[in-house]
């Protein structure tokens, strides 16, 4: 019997429990695939991340670390795990479906128009990422793979941290993976690339590279003022501190970095802004660049 053209080209999806009906693939990484699915219990669209190669022990360990580590972090700035089954074949876990896509998608869309984020929007995005990192660091978690692909946009246009598969959970020794070459080299701190050891300082380095990419369109350690002369010196100083090759020269905590960022927003951009700037006012002003 001849197969119909429709069935011949229908996509095949990993086998999920009946509760989750796959709709289409949202993305794919080195060891996992993310599907958009319909949850028959809640009637909501959800994102389901599935391990592609369940027989690879190293990937299973990383997948388990990602699920269990994310579940201990509770913040609107960090993705939630709604459901999971690590004994299923293939293992999977379920997250809210964030329609805004990834920060990478927004960067690419702007680049297609030969645009980058305006300076205030980029700095607000940096502050939002810092808020998520603060929750993680306070819980003893180092992300170790911070990059635009691992930052999603929620319905309000705010950034949400995802993918703690390379995360270092310092209070859970069984969940620590240490080896050189961890992370994405473009964004990773040199000391982490050499040893695999995570730290708040290493996450700050990655954040600095992301911030520089938002401002200039390119992920690089080159000083911002050399890439765009319109960037004010205080913003360049912030970038240089975040990406200093000496870990001890970076910020000690997210709170310190947020205080510096807040000072820049208040003092450097106050000429065209109200005298009293606050985060909520600024978020309302820049949300359109993420949701538009």
C-alpha positions in Angstrom: 0.0 0.0 0.0 1.3 3.4 -1.0 1.7 5.9 1.8 0.1 9.3 1.4 2.3 12.3 0.8 1.0 13.8 4.1 2.1 10.8 6.2 5.4 10.5 4.4 6.4 14.0 5.5 4.9 14.0 9.0 7.6 14.7 11.6 8.5 12.1 14.1 8.7 13.0 17.8 10.2 11.3 20.8 7.7 9.2 22.7 6.0 11.2 25.5 3.4 10.1 28.0 -0.2 10.5 26.7 -0.6 13.7 28.7 1.7 15.6 26.4 0.8 15.8 22.7 3.8 17.1 20.6 3.0 20.0 18.2 6.3 20.9 16.7 10.0 21.2 17.6 11.1 24.5 19.2 14.8 23.9 19.2 17.6 21.4 19.5 21.0 21.3 21.3 23.8 18.9 21.6 22.0 16.4 23.9 18.4 17.5 24.1 15.5 18.5 21.9 12.7 20.9 23.0 9.2 20.3 21.8 6.1 22.5 22.0 3.3 20.3 23.3 -0.2 20.5 24.6 -0.8 19.5 28.2 -4.2 17.6 28.1 -4.7 18.2 31.9 -4.2 21.9 31.9 -5.0 22.5 28.2 -2.0 24.8 28.1 0.9 24.8 25.7 4.1 23.7 27.4 7.8 23.2 26.4 9.1 19.7 26.9 12.8 19.0 26.9 13.7 15.5 26.0 17.1 13.8 26.2 18.1 12.7 22.7 20.5 9.9 23.6 19.3 8.2 26.8 22.0 5.6 26.6 24.8 8.1 27.1 25.6 8.0 30.8 27.3 11.4 30.7 24.3 13.1 29.1 21.9 11.4 31.5 23.9 12.8 34.4 23.9 16.3 32.9 20.2 16.1 32.2 19.5 15.0 35.8 21.6 17.8 37.1 19.7 20.3 35.0 16.3 19.1 36.2 17.2 18.7 39.9 19.2 21.8 40.0 16.6 24.0 38.4 13.9 22.7 40.7 15.7 24.1 43.8 15.7 27.6 42.4 12.5 29.6 42.9 12.3 32.9 41.0 10.4 34.6 38.2 13.8 35.2 36.6 14.6 31.4 36.4 12.6 28.8 34.4 10.3 26.5 36.4 10.1 22.8 36.1 6.4 21.9 35.9 6.8 18.1 35.6 9.5 15.5 34.9 10.2 11.8 34.6 13.9 10.9 34.5 13.0 7.2 34.5 11.0 7.6 31.3 12.5 6.4 28.0 13.5 9.0 26.9 13.8 11.2 30.0 12.1 14.5 29.8 11.0 17.5 31.8 8.3 20.1 31.2 8.6 23.9 31.4 6.2 26.8 30.8 6.1 27.8 27.1 7.6 31.3 26.8 6.3 32.7 23.5 8.9 35.4 23.4 11.6 33.0 22.3 15.3 33.5 23.2 17.5 36.6 23.5 19.5 35.1 20.6 16.4 35.3 18.4 15.9 39.0 19.4 19.5 39.8 18.7 19.3 38.1 15.3 16.1 40.0 14.4 17.6 43.3 15.2 20.8 42.5 13.3 18.7 41.7 10.2 17.7 45.4 10.4 21.3 46.5 11.1 20.2 47.4 14.6 21.3 46.7 18.2 19.6 47.3 21.5 19.5 50.8 22.7 21.7 51.5 25.6 19.1 51.7 28.3 17.4 48.5 27.1 20.7 46.6 27.1 21.5 47.8 30.6 18.0 46.9 31.9 18.4 43.5 30.3 21.7 43.1 32.1 20.0 44.0 35.4 17.3 41.5 34.9 19.9 38.7 34.2 21.7 39.8 37.4 18.5 39.4 39.4 18.2 35.8 38.2 21.9 35.1 38.9 21.5 36.5 42.4 18.9 33.9 43.2 21.1 31.2 41.8 24.3 32.4 43.5 22.5 32.8 46.9 21.5 29.1 46.5 25.1 28.1 45.8 24.5 27.6 42.1 26.9 28.8 39.3 25.4 28.7 35.9 28.6 28.2 33.8 26.9 28.5 30.4 25.3 32.0 30.3 24.7 33.1 26.7 21.8 34.5 24.7 20.5 31.1 23.7 20.0 30.3 27.4 18.0 33.5 28.1 14.3 33.4 27.3 11.7 36.2 27.1 8.5 35.8 29.1 5.1 37.2 28.2 6.1 40.5 29.9 9.3 40.8 27.8 11.5 40.0 30.9 14.5 37.7 30.6 14.4 34.3 32.3 17.5 32.1 32.9 17.4 28.5 31.5 19.5 25.5 31.0 21.5 24.7 34.2 22.8 21.5 32.6 26.4 22.7 33.2 25.5 24.4 36.5 27.8 23.9 39.5 25.8 23.2 42.6 28.3 23.7 45.4 26.1 22.4 48.2 25.5 19.1 46.3 28.8 17.4 45.7 27.2 14.7 43.6 26.0 17.3 41.2 29.4 19.0 40.5 30.9 18.4 37.1 34.4 19.7 36.8 36.4 19.4 33.6 38.1 21.9 31.3 36.3 23.2 28.2 32.9 23.6 30.0 30.6 26.2 28.5 30.6 28.1 25.2 34.1 29.5 24.6 32.9 32.8 23.2 31.2 33.6 26.5 33.0 31.6 29.1 35.6 33.0 31.6 39.1 31.9 30.8 39.7 30.3 34.2 36.5 28.2 33.8 37.5 27.1 30.3 40.8 26.0 31.7 39.6 24.1 34.7 35.8 23.8 34.6 35.5 25.4 38.0 32.5 27.7 38.2 32.2 30.8 40.4 30.1 34.0 40.6 33.0 35.7 39.0 32.9 33.4 36.0 29.2 34.1 35.5 29.9 37.8 35.7 32.4 37.4 32.9 29.8 35.7 30.7 27.3 38.4 31.6 29.7 41.1 30.5 30.1 39.4 27.1 26.4 39.2 26.7 26.0 42.9 27.7 28.6 43.9 25.2 26.8 41.9 22.5 23.5 43.7 23.3 25.2 47.1 23.0 27.4 46.5 19.9 26.0 43.4 18.2 29.3 41.4 18.7 30.4 39.1 21.6 33.9 40.3 22.3 36.2 41.4 25.1 37.3 44.5 23.1 36.5 47.7 25.0 33.0 49.0 24.2 34.3 52.5 23.4 36.5 51.1 20.7 33.5 49.3 19.1 31.1 52.2 19.5 32.2 55.7 20.5 28.7 56.6 21.5 28.9 54.4 24.6 29.5 56.4 27.7 32.7 55.8 29.7 30.9 54.5 32.8 29.2 51.7 30.8 32.6 50.8 29.3 34.1 50.7 32.8 31.3 48.4 33.9 32.0 46.1 31.0 35.7 46.1 31.6 35.2 45.1 35.2 32.8 42.3 34.4 35.2 40.9 31.8 38.5 41.5 33.6 40.8 38.5 33.1 41.5 38.5 36.8 38.5 36.9 38.6 39.2 38.8 41.8 38.9 42.1 40.0 35.3 41.4 39.0 32.3 42.1 41.2 32.1 40.2 44.5 28.3 39.7 44.4 25.3 40.4 42.1 24.2 43.0 44.6 27.4 45.0 44.1 27.0 44.7 40.3 23.3 45.8 40.5 24.3 48.8 42.6 26.8 49.9 40.0 24.4 49.4 37.2 21.7 51.4 39.1 24.1 54.2 39.6 24.9 54.3 35.9 21.3 54.4 34.9 20.6 57.2 37.4 23.6 59.4 36.7 24.6 58.7 33.1 21.2 58.7 31.5 19.5 61.3 33.7 19.7 64.2 31.2 16.8 62.8 29.2 15.1 60.9 32.0 13.3 61.9 35.2 15.5 62.8 38.1 14.3 59.9 40.1 14.7 56.7 38.0 13.3 53.4 39.2 13.4 49.9 37.7 9.7 49.7 37.1 9.6 52.9 35.1 12.5 51.8 33.0 11.1 48.4 32.4 7.8 49.9 31.2 9.8 52.1 28.8 11.9 49.4 27.3 9.6 46.4 27.3 8.5 47.1 23.7 11.9 46.2 22.3 11.5 42.7 23.7 7.9 42.2 22.8 7.6 44.2 19.7 
